[in-house]
Amino acid sequence: MNPMQLDAALAAAREAAQAAAEVIRHYWNRGVEVEIKQDATPVTVADREAERAIRQVLHAALPGAAIYGEEYGLDGARDGLLWLVDPLDGTKSFVRRTPFFSTQIALMDRGELVLGVSSAPVYGETMWARAGGGAWLDGERVRVAATADMAQASISTGNVKTLTGDARWAALGGMIRDSNRIRGYGDFCHYHLLARGGLDLVVESDVNILDVAALAVIVREAGGVFTGLDGAPPTLETCSVLAGTPAIHAQALQRLASPAIG
């Protein structure tokens, strides 16, 4: 896609995120019943209605593009233009009245992530980016920090349950000991902080590509590096994240590749 096409697609993604935000705010104010899906995760009417609202906008804007959504699956082929949609990432937070949830919308063009929108309507932030266009927070351009020394780094962990049983757990412990501070912001929040210079490394071992596709574009366009824990770029099969400033990401990747050194 050329820059003009990307800008048009980004505008549609932002419009779709706003449509989802209206649904989410409505149910946030009135409360919802919770169902448990076959994978033991919660879902609500807010998730489903928000995804339907998103799909309506995206279909109208790019009728030839496929859509892969958290609640309604894949509509179309995966090998061309593919929207990746999580209408309410953080449903567990949503149902417990904690504002750390968001709408995630990304576009993949023949396997490459080219734009992303991360909208946290109750938390009060929206970030977006498209390839070559920089990363933006509510209209202000943002960049990752220049942190290059692990001793000055702020690290945030999200879902790391699988990592606790991995040899790399000790390597993460070593980074935490050597860092300036450790936090666990989780969900969209630590990626937003990373992209705007508020922290320096995010580690997660248990994610779905729909959770992080938009955030990958945002971090990249903010000057950061976003890979799996193995250093591979994000794909539809991605299930872990190592994201950070270029220097801190490189150091973390080296430590994780040689976990015995801690």
C-alpha positions as CSV (number, residue, x, y, z in Angstrom):
1,M,0.0,0.0,0.0
2,N,1.2,3.5,-0.8
3,P,1.2,6.3,1.9
4,M,-2.1,7.7,0.8
5,Q,-3.8,4.3,1.0
6,L,-2.2,3.8,4.4
7,D,-3.5,7.1,5.6
8,A,-7.0,6.3,4.4
9,A,-6.9,2.9,6.1
10,L,-5.5,4.4,9.3
11,A,-8.4,6.9,9.3
12,A,-10.8,4.0,9.0
13,A,-9.2,2.1,11.8
14,R,-9.4,5.2,14.0
15,E,-13.1,5.6,13.1
16,A,-13.7,1.9,13.9
17,A,-11.9,2.2,17.3
18,Q,-14.1,5.2,18.1
19,A,-17.2,3.2,17.2
20,A,-16.1,0.5,19.6
21,A,-15.3,3.0,22.3
22,E,-18.9,4.2,22.3
23,V,-20.1,0.6,22.8
24,I,-17.6,-0.1,25.5
25,R,-18.3,3.1,27.4
26,H,-22.0,2.2,27.3
27,Y,-21.6,-1.2,28.9
28,W,-18.9,0.1,31.3
29,N,-21.4,2.5,32.7
30,R,-24.3,0.0,33.0
31,G,-22.5,-3.3,33.7
32,V,-22.6,-6.6,31.9
33,E,-23.2,-10.3,32.4
34,V,-20.1,-12.5,31.9
35,E,-19.9,-15.7,29.9
36,I,-17.0,-18.1,29.8
37,K,-15.8,-19.3,26.3
38,Q,-14.5,-22.7,25.5
39,D,-10.9,-21.6,26.1
40,A,-11.9,-20.6,29.7
41,T,-11.6,-16.8,29.0
42,P,-14.5,-14.4,29.7
43,V,-16.6,-12.7,27.1
44,T,-19.4,-10.1,27.3
45,V,-21.9,-8.4,25.1
46,A,-19.5,-5.5,25.0
47,D,-16.9,-7.6,23.3
48,R,-19.3,-8.8,20.6
49,E,-21.1,-5.6,19.9
50,A,-17.8,-3.7,19.7
51,E,-16.4,-6.2,17.2
52,R,-19.5,-5.9,15.1
53,A,-19.2,-2.1,15.1
54,I,-15.6,-2.3,14.1
55,R,-16.3,-4.8,11.3
56,Q,-19.0,-2.6,9.8
57,V,-16.6,0.4,9.5
58,L,-13.6,-1.7,8.2
59,H,-15.7,-3.5,5.6
60,A,-17.0,-0.2,4.2
61,A,-13.5,1.3,4.1
62,L,-11.7,-1.7,2.5
63,P,-14.3,-4.2,1.2
64,G,-11.6,-6.4,-0.3
65,A,-9.7,-6.9,2.9
66,A,-10.2,-9.9,5.2
67,I,-10.9,-9.5,8.9
68,Y,-9.7,-11.7,11.7
69,G,-11.4,-10.9,14.9
70,E,-11.2,-12.2,18.5
71,E,-15.0,-12.9,18.7
72,Y,-16.0,-13.8,15.1
73,G,-12.9,-15.3,13.7
74,L,-11.7,-15.0,10.1
75,D,-13.7,-13.5,7.3
76,G,-11.7,-13.9,4.1
77,A,-8.2,-15.0,3.1
78,R,-5.1,-14.4,5.3
79,D,-2.6,-13.8,2.5
80,G,-3.6,-10.4,1.3
81,L,-4.9,-7.4,3.2
82,L,-5.9,-8.6,6.7
83,W,-7.4,-6.6,9.5
84,L,-6.5,-8.0,13.0
85,V,-9.1,-7.0,15.6
86,D,-9.4,-7.5,19.3
87,P,-12.4,-5.4,20.2
88,L,-11.9,-5.5,24.0
89,D,-8.5,-6.7,24.9
90,G,-8.5,-7.1,28.7
91,T,-12.0,-8.4,29.3
92,K,-10.9,-9.7,32.7
93,S,-10.0,-6.1,33.7
94,F,-13.3,-4.8,32.2
95,V,-15.5,-7.1,34.2
96,R,-13.6,-6.3,37.4
97,R,-14.0,-2.6,36.8
98,T,-10.3,-2.0,36.2
99,P,-9.7,0.4,33.3
100,F,-6.7,-1.5,31.8
101,F,-8.5,-2.7,28.7
102,S,-8.4,-1.5,25.1
103,T,-9.5,-1.9,21.5
104,Q,-6.7,-3.2,19.2
105,I,-6.9,-2.8,15.4
106,A,-4.0,-3.5,13.0
107,L,-3.7,-4.0,9.3
108,M,-1.4,-6.6,7.8
109,D,-0.4,-6.4,4.1
110,R,0.9,-9.8,2.8
111,G,2.2,-10.7,6.2
112,E,3.7,-7.3,7.2
113,L,2.1,-5.2,9.8
114,V,1.6,-1.7,8.4
115,L,-0.7,0.2,10.8
116,G,-2.2,0.0,14.2
117,V,-4.6,1.7,16.5
118,S,-4.7,1.1,20.3
119,S,-7.7,2.8,22.0
120,A,-8.2,2.7,25.7
121,P,-11.5,4.6,26.1
122,V,-11.9,4.5,29.9
123,Y,-8.2,4.9,30.7
124,G,-8.3,7.9,28.3
125,E,-5.6,7.3,25.7
126,T,-5.5,6.5,22.0
127,M,-2.2,5.7,20.1
128,W,-1.8,5.1,16.4
129,A,0.8,4.6,13.8
130,R,1.3,3.6,10.2
131,A,4.4,2.4,8.4
132,G,6.7,5.4,7.8
133,G,4.4,7.8,9.5
134,G,5.6,7.8,13.1
135,A,3.7,7.0,16.3
136,W,1.1,9.3,17.8
137,L,-0.6,9.7,21.2
138,D,-3.8,11.7,21.0
139,G,-2.3,13.8,18.2
140,E,1.2,14.3,19.7
141,R,4.1,12.4,18.1
142,V,6.0,10.1,20.5
143,R,9.3,8.3,20.6
144,V,10.9,5.7,22.8
145,A,13.5,6.8,25.3
146,A,17.2,6.8,24.5
147,T,18.0,4.5,27.4
148,A,21.1,2.3,26.6
149,D,22.3,1.1,30.0
150,M,20.4,-1.8,31.7
151,A,21.2,-0.1,35.1
152,Q,19.0,2.8,34.0
153,A,16.3,0.7,32.4
154,S,12.7,0.4,33.6
155,I,11.3,-3.1,32.8
156,S,7.6,-4.1,32.7
157,T,6.3,-7.7,32.6
158,G,2.9,-8.8,31.5
159,N,1.7,-12.4,31.1
160,V,4.8,-14.4,32.0
161,K,3.3,-17.7,33.4
162,T,4.9,-19.9,30.7
163,L,8.3,-18.1,31.2
164,T,8.3,-19.2,34.9
165,G,8.9,-22.8,33.8
166,D,11.5,-21.9,31.2
167,A,15.3,-21.7,31.5
168,R,15.0,-18.0,30.5
169,W,13.3,-17.2,33.8
170,A,16.7,-16.9,35.4
171,A,17.8,-14.6,32.7
172,L,14.8,-12.3,33.3
173,G,15.7,-12.3,37.0
174,G,19.2,-11.2,36.2
175,M,17.9,-8.3,34.1
176,I,15.6,-7.3,36.9
177,R,18.4,-7.3,39.4
178,D,20.5,-5.2,37.0
179,S,17.8,-2.8,36.1
180,N,16.7,0.5,37.6
181,R,13.2,-0.7,38.5
182,I,10.6,-3.4,37.7
183,R,6.9,-2.8,37.1
184,G,4.0,-4.9,35.8
185,Y,1.7,-2.5,33.9
186,G,0.4,-5.1,31.6
187,D,-2.1,-5.1,28.6
188,F,-1.9,-2.0,26.4
189,C,-0.5,0.2,29.1
190,H,3.2,-0.8,29.2
191,Y,3.4,-0.6,25.4
192,H,2.0,2.9,25.4
193,L,4.5,3.8,28.1
194,L,7.4,2.3,26.1
195,A,6.4,4.1,22.9
196,R,6.3,7.5,24.7
197,G,9.5,7.0,26.6
198,G,8.0,6.1,30.0
199,L,9.8,2.7,30.3
200,D,12.4,0.7,28.4
201,L,11.6,-3.0,28.1
202,V,8.4,-5.1,28.0
203,V,8.5,-8.9,28.5
204,E,5.6,-11.2,27.9
205,S,5.5,-15.0,27.2
206,D,1.8,-15.6,26.8
207,V,0.1,-13.4,24.2
208,N,-2.0,-13.7,21.1
209,I,-1.1,-11.7,17.9
210,L,-4.5,-9.9,18.2
211,D,-3.4,-8.6,21.5
212,V,-0.2,-7.0,20.3
213,A,-0.3,-6.5,16.5
214,A,-1.3,-2.8,16.6
215,L,1.1,-2.2,19.5
216,A,4.0,-3.7,17.5
217,V,3.5,-1.1,14.8
218,I,3.2,1.7,17.3
219,V,6.4,0.7,19.2
220,R,8.3,0.3,15.9
221,E,7.2,3.6,14.5
222,A,8.2,5.2,17.9
223,G,11.7,4.0,17.3
224,G,11.6,0.9,19.4
225,V,12.2,-2.8,18.6
226,F,9.3,-5.3,18.8
227,T,9.9,-9.0,18.5
228,G,9.1,-12.3,20.1
229,L,11.3,-13.6,22.9
230,D,13.3,-15.4,20.3
231,G,14.0,-12.2,18.4
232,A,11.7,-13.0,15.5
233,P,9.4,-10.3,14.0
234,P,5.7,-10.6,14.8
235,T,3.6,-13.0,12.7
236,L,0.1,-14.5,13.0
237,E,1.7,-17.2,15.2
238,T,3.4,-14.8,17.6
239,C,2.8,-15.8,21.2
240,S,5.5,-13.8,23.1
241,V,6.9,-10.3,23.2
242,L,10.3,-8.6,23.8
243,A,9.9,-4.9,23.1
244,G,12.2,-2.1,24.0
245,T,14.5,0.7,23.2
246,P,17.0,-0.5,20.6
247,A,19.9,-0.8,23.0
248,I,18.0,-2.4,25.9
249,H,16.2,-4.8,23.5
250,A,19.5,-6.0,22.1
251,Q,20.9,-6.6,25.6
252,A,17.8,-8.4,26.7
253,L,17.7,-10.6,23.7
254,Q,21.4,-11.6,24.2
255,R,20.7,-12.5,27.8
256,L,17.6,-14.6,26.9
257,A,19.6,-16.4,24.2
258,S,22.1,-17.4,26.9
259,P,20.0,-17.9,30.0
260,A,22.8,-19.5,32.0
261,I,24.5,-16.1,32.3
262,G,21.5,-14.6,34.1
